[in-house]
Amino acid sequence: MYEPDAAESVSLFISLASITLMSVLFGRKTAGTKMATVNYARGLVISLYLVSWAFSLIAAMLVQTNNFNEVSCTMSVYSCIVLYAFSKIIIYLFLMEKVYVVTAVGTTRSNFMLYRINLALLVPYFGIFALMLIFRVSHLDNDGTCHIGLLPPASVTLIVYDIFISSWLTILFIRPLMSSTSLLQGPSKGKLRNVARRTLLGSIVALVLSTANVFTLVLFKGQERGLICLASCTVDVTLNAMTVHWVTSRGSGRGATGFERSSGERRHHHTGGMTTSEKQVAPLDSHISVTVESYVEQYHPQNQSHSQSSTSSPEY
C-alpha cells in the first residue's frame, strides 16, 4: 500500500492552505462589488487572486498523483510554467499601473511615454515563456519519483529578466520618492506618497521571492523534485498575492489626509439617501483599498470625464 512521504504531505498542506487563503482574500476584496464597477486596476488584483487560487488547486491535485505517474509529472511542469508566468505578468502590469499613478501628471496611459516603455519591456517575457516550454524537464526516476524543472537556457534567462524588470520598476518608485520636484512632494500628497512607499515595498518583496524561486531552478538544473517545485511555486504566487493585497489595502485612519477625509465625507453624503437594501450591496468600508483610479481622477485631468461617468464605488 502506497504511503505518502513527508514532502508530499507538506506540499499538500501548503496547497490547501494557499487555496483557503486566496479564497479569504478574494472574498474580502470583492464583498459587495458589482461587475460594473470592476475597472482595469481592480481587474488586475482580482485576476491575480483567481490565478493564484487556480494554481494552488491544480498543485493540490498534482501533488497527490505526482509519483509513478508520467501524465501528472508532465502536467506539473506545464502548470508551473503557464500559471506562474501568467501571475508574474499580472504583477508586472499592476506595478506598471502604480508607476503611472505616482509619476504621470495630466496625461493618459497611451500618451505617457514611460508607461509605453514599461509595456514594451514585457515583450521579451513572451520569448522567455517560449524558452521555458522548449527547455522544460519532466521525467520519472526508476523509483517513480517525479523530477521537473528548466534547463539553464530557460532558467538563467528567466532569472536575469526577472531581476532586471523588478529592479527597474523598483527604481521607478524610488525616484519620485527621492526627488524634491516630483508629484509626490507637498503637504497634501501624503496618501499618494504612502501608495508609492507601500508599492515600493511590494516590488521589493516580489523581486526577492521571484529571485529565490527561480534560483532554485538554476541550482537544481532541471532536476528538482516535482513536489518541491510545486510547493515553492505555490508559496511564491501566494505570497505575491498577499503582498498585492497589502499594497492595495487602506492603512489605519491615523495617517488620513484631508483628501481621505473629504473622500470619506463624499461617500457618506452619497450613501446617505440609500435604502437599506442598497447599503447592503455597497462595498464595506473595511474593503476600500488604496485607490489607483481615484488618484488618476485627482491628478490626471484628462481622465476625469471617464471617471465621472463611472459609479462611485471604491476602486483599487
HUWOTA-V494538 format. One record per pair of residues at least 12 apart in sequence whose ideal C-beta (glycine too) atoms are under 6 Angstrom apart, sorted by sequence separation. I is the first residue (numbers start at 1). J is the second residue. If there is no record, write none. Layout:
BEGIN
I|J + I|J
END
This chain:
BEGIN
137|149 + 184|196 + 62|76 + 100|115 + 135|150 + 135|151 + 132|150 + 135|153 + 135|154 + 177|196 + 213|232 + 58|79 + 96|118 + 132|154 + 293|315 + 26|49 + 131|154 + 173|196 + 213|236 + 25|49 + 291|315 + 292|316 + 131|157 + 173|199 + 288|314 + 22|49 + 173|200 + 209|236 + 289|316 + 55|83 + 128|157 + 22|52 + 128|158 + 209|239 + 283|313 + 22|53 + 283|314 + 128|161 + 170|203 + 169|203 + 170|204 + 206|240 + 51|86 + 51|87 + 19|56 + 18|56 + 19|57 + 205|243 + 250|288 + 250|289 + 166|206 + 249|289 + 250|290 + 15|56 + 166|207 + 202|243 + 248|289 + 48|90 + 248|290 + 270|312 + 47|90 + 15|59 + 16|60 + 85|129 + 15|60 + 202|247 + 44|90 + 162|210 + 163|211 + 199|247 + 44|93 + 198|247 + 44|94 + 12|63 + 81|132 + 11|63 + 162|214 + 159|214 + 41|97 + 158|214 + 77|136 + 77|138 + 155|217 + 155|218 + 74|138 + 73|138 + 191|257 + 73|140 + 150|217 + 190|257 + 149|217 + 191|259 + 248|316 + 191|260 + 70|140 + 77|148 + 149|220 + 151|222 + 76|148 + 150|222 + 73|146 + 99|172 + 103|176 + 149|222 + 95|169 + 102|176 + 149|224 + 68|144 + 147|223 + 67|144 + 67|145 + 105|183 + 147|225 + 148|226 + 66|146 + 146|226 + 148|229 + 137|222 + 102|196 + 195|290 + 98|199 + 95|203 + 91|206 + 84|233 + 91|240 + 76|226 + 87|237 + 73|226 + 80|233 + 76|230 + 66|226 + 66|227 + 63|227 + 63|230 + 59|230 + 59|234 + 56|234 + 55|237 + 52|237 + 52|238 + 52|241 + 101|292 + 49|241 + 48|241 + 101|295 + 106|300 + 108|302 + 97|292 + 106|301 + 48|244 + 45|248 + 11|227 + 18|234 + 14|231 + 8|227 + 15|234 + 7|227 + 11|231 + 14|234 + 18|238 + 25|245 + 32|281 + 32|282 + 33|283 + 32|283 + 41|292 + 41|293 + 31|284 + 39|293 + 31|287 + 45|316 + 42|315 + 37|311 + 42|316 + 41|316 + 37|313 + 39|315
END
